[in-house]
Amino acid sequence: MTNHAIKLNKDKTYVFTVVVEPDENEWFAYCPILRAEGASTCGSTQGDALRNIQEVVEMIVEELIEDGKQIPEEDVKIYSNVEVKVAVSG
């Protein structure tokens, strides 16, 4: 998961969590809090999927603003990978 800040105007920055994961021969990306609005996409690489979801989320937020709807906000969470080594005896 990655948090991405989206700047739509000088007054407000929105931060959304997105998930990018492998899916068969491509990468699937979605924004959980905006998924009901259609915030999901894919790409041939992880980077492509991340760029694509950025564009999708920006378009959705712009549409919500234009329609006078409230922008869902979430608590900002930072996710990271943790490496765990375990010794297994035979």
Secondary structure, 3 states (H helix, E strand, C coil): CEEEEEECCCCCEEEEEEEEEEECCEEEEECHHHHHHCCEEEECCHHHHHHHHHHHHHHHHHHHHHCCCCCCCCCCCCCCCCCCCCCCCC
